[in-house]
């Protein structure tokens, strides 16, 4: 059986950076958007450690902001380094996807 989590490991970093790059957002919203995109198995235990790692790498930064529905939320923002990472990730992802598609199609 294929271990989906192994395939997702590096891919989720790029997807999370892309979501944050689209607009400032907070953890729960990131998880919801990933699930909307079809990452049904993604949960808090997967996402929050990635957010911490991305912040340590200086790809993202965060700030607590007021929430209309209760306590302050930690919002994430893309940094310049994060934009560079995202551009590189998209290039590498497209190359890998193209190669895997060729193999799967027998080209």
N, C-alpha and C positions, 0 to 999 in steps of 0.2 A: 504494500500500500504506500502511496506517495505521502510524505510528511509535508503538508501544506505550510506549516510554521517555518520549516527550513527555507522554503522558497520565498516566504514573505519577509524574512529577517531584514535584509537590506532594502528591500522594496518599500517597506512601510516608512522608513526614514524619508525617502524621496517624496512619497505621497503626502506625508504630514507637512513637510516643508512647502510643498505646492499649495496645500490647503491654507496654511498660514500666509503664504505669499499672496494668495487671492484676496484675503482680508484678515484684519486682526480678529482673533477668535480665542476661545477658552477651551480647556480640555474636554468637557462633556460634548461641546459642539463638534470638536474634531472627531471624537468617537462616533457621534451620530452621522456625520458626513461620510466617514469611512464606511459605516454600515450601509448607508444609502447607496454608496458606490459598489456594494457587493461584498465588502469585507465583513461578512456576518460573524466571524469568530473573534473579531477584535474587541477587546474589553479594556477596562481601566488598567488591569495588571500588565497589559502589553503596551499601552499607549503612554502612560505616565513615565515609565523608565526611559522610553525613547525621547520624550520631551526634555527630561533631565539631561540626557546624553547630548541632544541637539543644543541645549543651552550651554553646556560645558564646552562644546566645540565652537561656540559663538556664532552658530548659524541662525539662532533665534534669541530674542530677549523677551523679558516679560515685565508686566506691571499690574499691580492690583488696581481694579477699577470698581466703582459702585455698580451694583446690580439692581435692576428694578424689582427682582423677585427674592431679595434676601441679602445674605452676606456678600462682601466683595468677592469678585472673581479674578483669577489670575489670567490676564489676557496675554497672548503671545504675538510677537511681531517678528518679521523677517529682517535680518541684518544684511549689510552689504556682502559679507562673507557668505551668508545664507543664499543670497541671490546668485552668487558665483557657483556655489554648490548645486543649486537647482538647475542652472544652465548645463553644468557638466553632467548631472544625473540624467537629465532629459536626453542628452546626446548619447550617453552610454546605454541608457535604457532602450532607446530606439535601435541601436546597433545590436544589442542582445536579442531584443524582440524579433528583429528581422532575421537573425541567424536561426533562432529557435523555430520561427515560422517556416523557414526554408527546410529545415530538418524534418519537421512534422508533415510538410507537404511533399517531401521526397524530391525536392528540387536540387 
